[in-house]
């Protein structure tokens, strides 16, 4: 978006910060291209909200996947226990 900012950042994180800045720039350009918002400040806020929403959705999906994995693991334990009891009684 043509903005130059100086941000304190450890040297080993510089590439990550530049990728993040590029990602934000792309999101802001998309918002402006769609003609919804013209001012940079408002555009940055909307882009930040969109990115935050996407992040929260992804975290929720990961939490659901972890919960499903835990349930599967518990079911496996129940099945293994039932099979071992069945073998002992047979």
Beta strands, then each sheet from edge to edge (+ up, - down):
end
